[in-house]
Structures are given as C-alpha cells and as structure tokens.
C-alpha cells in the first residue's frame, strides 16, 4: 500500500526568514518590494511541486526597520500577480479578522480564487499589539477572548457571503437576455455581536466554494478556533514531543466537534539551513547568527516579553518573575514558546536571540539534504505533522536547495508527489469542495424563458 504523502508549503519572506539574511553578499536587500524576486520564488516552488506559497502579514510595520527589511507588499495583491506566472501551486495569504471587515475580505479572497482558478487560501489570524490597534483608532489591543469571538463571527459571515451565489446562478443566456437567475443569488441578512451584513457578495461563488481555511495560533483559544474552522494549521513547536502533543490535541478537538480529524492538516514551521556537509550547513548558520545586530534584537525580544530592554542582559539568562501566559493579551502561544525554550535550555539572552533569529520560535535545523529529509520524515511518521511550512533562512538559495535536493529524496521515499494531480489547492490537500449552506435543497421551479432554477433553501448558518 503506498504511503500517505505529506504537504509542503513555501513560506516566503523577502530575503529569507533569518533576520540577518539581507546582509549576505548574495541577497537583494530590497527584495521585499520587488515583484520579479517573488515571481522567481514562485516558479522555483512550483517546480518543486509544493502545495502552496504562504505569506504572513499584519496591519502594522513589523519590527524595527533598522534591523531588517520590515516593509512588505499586501499579500492578496502580490498573490494575484503571482497567479499569472504560475499554474498549479496554491496561494495562501494571511489576513487579520481584527482590522478588516468581512465583506471586503470575502470579496478579495473570492476574487483571488477566481483569478487563480481555485488556488486561494486564507490564513486567518487575530492581531495583537497596541501599535496595530493605534492604526485603527484604538488605544490598545482588544482582549484576547474578544479577538477570537470576533474572528469566529468573521469567518461565519465570510462563508455565508461566499455561499450567497448558488453554483448554478450564472446561466449567461444571451438569446433570452438572462445572465444570472435572480433567485439563485440571495442576501445573507446577518446580524451578530460584531457585524451586520446584508449581502449578497458582489463576486459569484469561488471555484473552490471557499478558499482553503488556514489558521495560525497555538493558544487554547487558537486551538479551539482551529478545531472548529481550520483545514490547515500553521504552528510552531521546538521538540518532537511538543509536536506530537499539539497534533493529538487539535485533532481530538476537531473530532469532538464532529469533524473528520484528517480534514485538519497540521503544518509546523521548519527553518532548514542546508549544506553539502553538516559542517558547511553549521558554518552558514553560524555566519547568519554573527550578522545579527544584538541591540536591535534585544529590543524586539523585550517587546515580546513585555519588559524594558534594560531588564535584559545579553550574557545572562532571562530574568525571574516573567508574567504567566494568562497575563498576556498579545501573542500568547509565541510568548510561552520563547520563555519555555530559554528556560529549558538555560539560554542567555544572546543565545536566545540567535535561536530566534532564524525563525522567531520555529524549529531551525542545519544539516545536509538527507538530514533535513530524515527530520521531516521522522516528525511525519511520529505523528507530529501532516506536512511542513518550509521557511528558508535565505532566499532564493535556501528554497532552490530545498527543491533541488530535499524534495527528490522525499519523492524517492514515497513521501511526496512526483506530479500535480489536482488543479485546486483543495485538491492538493485532498479536501472536498464545501457544499453551499444557503442553497442546500433541490426544489425545481420555473424561472421563465425556458430556464429551470432551484428554490432557495431555508438553510441556517452554523
């Protein structure tokens, strides 16, 4: 019996995920705003038959612009451009439910799905941080529980809007002068705690029904949200034991909610630094760490830990008395991951900065292509992952070496596809096209001009 195959996304970030990658001689220091750079990366990833491209985003300048390239293009716009130079690879954009409105965002993702022929995915996030809040007229971050309640309603409204056009609404009958059957397009009449939306959407139903729904967040609220809505979960775990525990936990929560656990794909992030030999890979990793400017990095770490930078000393461990996760209103799971990593390995602040410089808490690994493939296979076979978000430390070279050296090894082991067999992102993931919840009964009615339509269902949204 053939082995079940894993899923691989290319998580792209300007010159690479290592914060010092832009300082390497090979790096294009202004790649973050260069479309040609991203076109090249998209073609490399598609050549490697990866499931999708993945872009992070947030409605705020991320980090200190003196430290690394911090500006970034809006991802749905960027992915629309990349849809034109690719044919099969999926296109996942991060978009916040905290500082968007469902109608606008549902329209953008429906448009991307149409333009790409069914390759869009939405990484659903809530946004923490007072700096983001102040960009939208707020003094501080909304409470964690409120952000997730808003996110849940946001997704409900978005899926209703995608369902507001029946799949057979457009008949385009030129002779009869009927473009769409009016009774196959309906408002959603949503009134809730956070949103009031009449609908219908002004874009017909996406080719995939809904874009692939992705979630990133490992707090208790994040895991509950993922279990209810997500079809792929991007997560960060440092150890195999943590990965297995997270995997089992989210799958169990999904099953309790009546979902098929296999319909929720768990994708940890991994930052591979690959060399011809292990020594070469370790030297490249060390070279990148030497290029980190520690004072910049210390300020960023202090912000994450809710400390004054003067409380952190580069050659000492983290101070005692840090807040518990329950006291944090920001990115709870990332805070806990960083503190537990530092405590478990007794890292100094300088060492911790080096560990975080490659992937901000995601697992970094330096080795040969075989060693990287072995690590991926071990996590996969141990029940810690259904696949991985590959986060090259340096771009484009890190993506090229992964595609050209690691992917063939995974293919030889029967772990990864040797060709695309589907056209849509859902097909890459082996996931069904969602049924339309607003048109779920089949009662034919005469619509005139020789057309037969289907009466509107009285479906109630989840």
C-alpha positions in Angstrom: 0.0 0.0 0.0 1.5 3.4 -1.0 2.5 5.7 1.9 0.3 8.7 2.6 2.0 11.8 1.3 2.9 14.9 3.2 2.1 18.5 2.4 4.8 21.2 1.9 4.3 25.0 1.7 6.9 27.6 0.8 6.6 30.3 3.5 8.3 33.3 1.8 9.7 36.4 3.5 11.7 38.9 1.5 15.4 37.8 1.6 14.7 34.9 3.9 13.5 34.1 7.4 16.8 34.7 9.1 16.8 38.3 10.2 20.3 38.8 9.0 19.8 37.2 5.6 19.7 40.6 3.9 23.3 41.3 4.9 24.7 38.4 2.9 26.6 39.4 -0.3 24.2 37.3 -2.4 21.0 39.0 -1.0 18.9 41.5 -2.8 18.4 43.9 0.1 15.3 45.5 -1.4 13.6 42.2 -2.4 10.7 42.8 -0.1 9.1 45.2 -2.7 10.5 43.6 -5.9 7.8 41.6 -7.8 10.4 39.9 -10.0 12.0 38.5 -6.9 8.7 36.9 -5.9 8.0 35.7 -9.4 11.3 33.8 -9.3 10.5 32.3 -5.9 7.0 31.2 -7.1 8.4 29.5 -10.2 11.0 27.6 -8.0 8.4 26.5 -5.6 6.1 25.3 -8.4 9.0 23.4 -10.0 9.3 21.6 -6.7 5.6 20.7 -6.8 4.9 22.3 -3.4 1.3 22.6 -2.3 1.4 26.4 -1.9 3.1 29.7 -1.4 2.4 31.2 2.0 2.7 34.8 3.1 2.5 36.2 6.6 1.1 39.7 7.1 -0.2 42.2 9.7 -1.7 45.7 9.6 1.4 47.3 11.2 5.1 47.8 10.5 6.5 44.5 11.8 9.6 45.1 13.9 12.3 47.7 13.7 13.0 48.8 10.1 16.6 49.4 11.2 17.0 45.8 12.0 15.9 44.1 8.8 13.6 44.7 5.8 10.3 45.4 7.5 8.0 46.7 4.8 6.0 44.2 2.8 3.6 44.1 -0.1 -0.1 43.4 0.7 -0.3 39.6 0.1 -3.6 39.2 -1.8 -2.3 41.8 -4.3 1.0 40.1 -4.5 -0.5 36.6 -4.9 -2.8 37.9 -7.6 0.3 38.9 -9.6 1.9 35.5 -8.9 -1.2 33.7 -10.0 -0.4 35.0 -13.5 3.1 33.3 -13.6 2.1 30.0 -12.1 -0.4 27.3 -13.0 -0.9 24.8 -10.1 0.7 26.0 -6.9 -1.6 27.2 -4.2 -1.6 30.8 -3.0 -2.2 31.4 0.8 -2.4 35.0 2.2 -2.6 36.0 5.8 -5.4 38.5 6.7 -6.5 39.7 10.1 -10.0 39.4 11.4 -9.2 42.2 13.9 -8.8 45.0 11.5 -10.7 44.1 8.4 -14.4 43.8 7.5 -15.9 40.5 6.3 -17.5 41.9 3.1 -14.2 43.5 1.8 -12.1 40.5 2.7 -14.5 37.9 1.4 -14.5 39.8 -1.9 -10.7 39.9 -2.1 -10.3 36.1 -1.5 -13.2 35.2 -3.8 -11.5 37.4 -6.5 -8.1 35.7 -5.9 -9.7 32.3 -6.1 -11.4 33.2 -9.5 -8.3 34.8 -10.9 -6.1 31.8 -9.9 -8.6 29.1 -11.0 -9.2 27.8 -7.5 -5.8 28.1 -5.7 -6.5 30.6 -3.0 -6.1 30.1 0.8 -6.8 32.4 3.7 -4.6 32.2 6.8 -7.0 33.5 9.5 -5.3 35.4 12.3 -6.3 37.8 15.1 -3.9 40.7 15.6 -2.2 41.6 18.9 -0.2 44.7 19.8 -1.1 48.3 20.7 0.9 49.5 17.7 -1.6 47.8 15.3 -4.5 49.0 17.4 -3.5 52.6 17.1 -3.5 52.3 13.3 -7.3 51.8 13.6 -8.3 54.4 16.2 -7.9 52.2 19.3 -5.7 52.8 22.3 -4.8 49.2 22.9 -5.3 45.6 21.7 -8.8 44.2 22.2 -8.9 41.4 24.8 -7.7 38.0 23.6 -11.1 36.4 24.1 -12.9 39.3 22.2 -10.5 38.9 19.3 -11.4 35.2 18.9 -15.1 35.8 19.3 -14.9 38.4 16.5 -12.8 36.0 14.4 -15.4 33.3 14.7 -18.2 35.6 13.6 -16.0 37.0 10.9 -15.5 33.5 9.4 -19.2 32.8 9.7 -20.1 35.9 7.8 -17.4 35.3 5.1 -18.6 31.8 4.4 -22.2 33.0 4.2 -21.1 35.6 1.7 -19.3 33.0 -0.4 -22.5 31.0 -0.3 -24.7 33.9 -1.4 -24.4 32.8 -5.0 -25.5 29.3 -5.9 -23.0 27.4 -8.1 -25.5 27.4 -10.9 -26.6 31.0 -10.6 -24.9 32.2 -13.8 -26.6 30.9 -17.0 -25.3 33.6 -19.4 -28.2 33.0 -21.8 -27.6 35.7 -24.5 -30.7 34.8 -26.5 -33.1 35.1 -23.6 -31.2 38.1 -22.1 -30.7 36.3 -18.7 -27.2 36.4 -17.3 -28.0 35.0 -13.8 -31.0 33.5 -12.2 -32.1 36.1 -9.7 -33.5 33.6 -7.2 -30.1 31.9 -7.1 -28.4 34.9 -5.6 -29.6 36.0 -2.1 -28.7 38.2 0.7 -27.4 36.7 4.0 -29.2 39.1 6.4 -26.6 38.6 9.1 -26.9 40.5 12.4 -24.5 39.5 15.2 -22.3 40.7 18.0 -19.7 42.4 15.8 -21.1 42.6 12.3 -24.3 43.4 10.4 -24.1 42.4 6.8 -26.9 42.2 4.3 -25.2 40.7 1.2 -25.1 39.2 -1.2 -21.4 39.3 -2.2 -20.7 41.1 -5.5 -18.5 38.3 -6.7 -20.0 34.9 -7.6 -19.1 31.8 -5.6 -15.4 31.0 -5.7 -14.2 28.0 -7.7 -13.3 26.1 -4.5 -16.5 27.0 -2.8 -14.4 28.6 -0.1 -10.7 29.3 -0.2 -8.7 26.9 1.9 -9.1 28.0 5.5 -5.8 28.1 7.4 -5.1 29.2 11.0 -2.0 30.1 12.9 -2.1 30.3 16.7 -1.5 27.7 19.4 -3.1 29.2 22.5 -6.2 27.5 24.0 -8.4 29.8 22.1 -6.4 29.4 18.9 -6.6 25.6 19.1 -10.4 25.7 19.7 -10.7 28.0 16.7 -8.6 25.7 14.6 -10.6 22.7 15.5 -13.8 24.4 14.5 -12.8 26.1 11.3 -9.3 25.4 10.0 -8.4 23.0 7.3 -4.7 23.6 7.8 -3.0 24.8 10.9 0.4 26.5 10.8 2.1 26.1 14.2 5.5 26.3 15.9 6.9 23.5 18.1 10.5 23.1 19.1 10.5 19.5 20.2 9.1 16.3 18.7 7.2 15.7 22.0 5.6 19.1 21.8 4.7 18.5 18.2 3.0 15.1 18.9 1.1 16.6 21.8 -0.2 19.6 19.7 -1.1 17.3 16.8 -3.2 15.0 19.0 -4.8 17.8 20.9 -6.1 19.7 17.8 -7.2 16.5 16.1 -9.1 15.4 19.2 -10.8 18.8 19.5 -11.9 18.6 15.8 -13.3 15.1 16.3 -15.3 16.3 19.4 -16.9 18.9 17.1 -17.9 16.3 14.7 -15.2 16.9 12.1 -13.0 14.4 10.4 -9.6 14.9 12.0 -7.9 14.1 8.7 -9.6 17.2 7.3 -7.4 19.4 9.6 -3.8 19.3 8.4 -1.1 20.2 11.0 1.9 22.0 9.5 4.7 23.1 11.8 7.2 25.6 10.5 10.8 24.5 9.9 13.8 26.6 9.0 16.3 24.4 7.2 19.8 25.6 6.6 21.3 23.1 4.1 24.9 22.4 3.1 26.8 19.8 1.1 28.1 18.6 4.5 26.9 19.1 8.0 29.9 21.3 8.8 29.1 23.5 5.9 25.5 23.9 7.0 26.5 24.7 10.5 29.0 27.3 9.3 26.3 29.0 7.2 24.0 29.0 10.2 26.8 30.5 12.4 27.6 33.1 9.8 24.0 34.3 9.8 23.9 34.5 13.6 27.2 36.5 13.6 25.4 39.1 11.4 22.6 39.7 13.9 22.8 43.2 15.5 22.1 42.2 19.1 20.8 45.6 20.3 18.1 45.6 17.7 17.2 42.0 18.5 17.2 42.7 22.3 14.7 45.5 21.9 12.4 43.2 19.8 12.7 40.4 22.4 11.9 42.9 25.2 8.7 43.9 23.4 7.6 40.3 23.1 8.3 39.6 26.7 6.6 42.9 27.9 9.9 44.1 29.5 12.0 47.2 29.4 15.1 46.4 27.3 17.3 47.4 30.2 16.0 44.4 32.1 17.6 42.1 29.6 21.4 41.5 29.7 22.9 39.8 26.7 25.1 37.4 28.6 22.6 36.4 31.3 19.5 34.2 31.3 16.0 35.7 31.2 15.1 37.4 34.5 12.8 35.7 37.0 9.3 36.8 37.6 8.1 36.9 34.0 4.3 37.0 33.5 2.3 33.8 33.1 0.6 33.2 29.7 -2.8 34.1 31.2 -1.5 37.6 31.9 -0.5 38.2 28.3 -3.0 39.8 25.9 -0.8 39.6 22.9 0.5 36.5 21.1 0.1 34.1 24.0 1.5 30.9 22.4 4.5 32.6 20.9 5.3 34.2 24.3 5.2 30.8 26.1 7.2 29.1 23.4 10.1 31.6 23.7 10.1 31.5 27.5 10.0 27.7 27.7 12.8 27.4 25.1 15.0 29.8 27.1 14.3 28.1 30.5 14.6 24.5 29.1 18.0 25.1 27.5 19.2 27.7 30.0 20.0 30.1 27.2 21.5 33.5 27.7 19.7 36.4 26.0 22.4 36.4 23.4 21.9 32.7 22.7 18.2 33.1 22.7 18.4 35.9 20.2 20.5 33.6 17.9 17.9 30.8 18.2 15.1 33.2 17.4 16.9 35.0 14.6 16.3 32.2 12.1 12.6 31.6 12.6 11.1 33.6 15.5 10.5 30.5 17.5 10.0 27.9 14.7 12.4 25.0 14.7 15.6 25.7 12.9 17.8 22.8 11.6 21.2 22.9 10.0 22.4 19.8 8.1 22.7 18.0 4.8 19.7 17.5 2.5 19.5 13.9 3.7 19.5 15.0 7.3 16.7 17.5 6.6 14.7 14.9 4.8 15.3 12.5 7.8 14.0 15.1 10.2 10.9 15.7 8.1 10.2 12.0 7.8 10.7 11.4 11.5 8.3 14.1 12.6 5.8 12.9 10.0 6.0 9.2 10.9 5.9 10.1 14.6 2.5 11.8 14.3 3.7 15.3 14.9 2.8 16.7 11.4 0.8 16.2 8.2 3.4 18.4 6.5 5.5 21.5 7.0 5.7 25.1 6.2 9.2 25.4 4.8 10.8 28.7 5.9 14.1 29.1 4.0 16.7 31.1 6.1 18.0 32.7 2.9 16.1 33.4 -0.4 16.3 32.4 -3.1 19.2 30.0 -2.5 17.5 28.3 0.5 14.4 27.5 -1.5 16.4 26.3 -4.5 18.4 23.9 -2.5 15.3 22.5 -0.7 13.5 22.0 -4.1 16.6 20.5 -5.9 18.0 18.4 -3.1 15.4 17.6 -0.4 12.3 17.2 -2.5 13.8 14.4 -4.7 14.8 12.5 -1.5 11.2 12.7 -0.2 9.9 11.6 -3.6 12.2 8.6 -3.6 10.8 7.6 -0.2 7.3 7.8 -1.4 6.5 10.8 0.9 5.8 13.5 -1.7 4.1 13.8 -5.0 6.0 13.4 -8.3 3.5 15.5 -10.2 0.5 17.6 -9.5 -2.7 15.5 -9.8 -5.2 18.3 -9.0 -5.8 21.8 -10.2 -7.0 23.5 -7.0 -5.5 24.0 -3.6 -8.2 21.9 -2.0 -7.3 19.1 -4.4 -3.7 19.3 -3.4 -4.8 18.8 0.2 -7.3 16.1 -0.6 -10.1 18.1 0.8 -13.7 18.3 -0.6 -15.3 21.4 -2.0 -17.7 22.7 0.7 -21.4 22.4 0.0 -23.4 25.7 -0.3 -25.2 26.1 3.0 -27.7 28.7 1.7 -28.8 26.5 -1.3 -28.9 23.0 0.1 -32.3 21.7 -1.1 -33.3 20.8 -4.6 -36.7 22.1 -5.4 -37.0 23.0 -9.1 -39.1 26.0 -10.1 -40.0 27.6 -13.4 -38.0 30.8 -13.8 -39.3 31.7 -17.2 -37.7 31.8 -20.6 -37.3 28.1 -20.6 -34.9 28.0 -17.6 -35.4 25.7 -14.5 -34.0 27.0 -11.3 -33.8 25.7 -7.8 -35.8 27.2 -5.0 -33.9 28.9 -2.2 -33.3 26.7 0.9 -34.1 28.0 4.3 -30.7 26.9 5.5 -29.4 28.3 8.8 -25.7 29.1 9.1 -23.7 27.4 11.7 
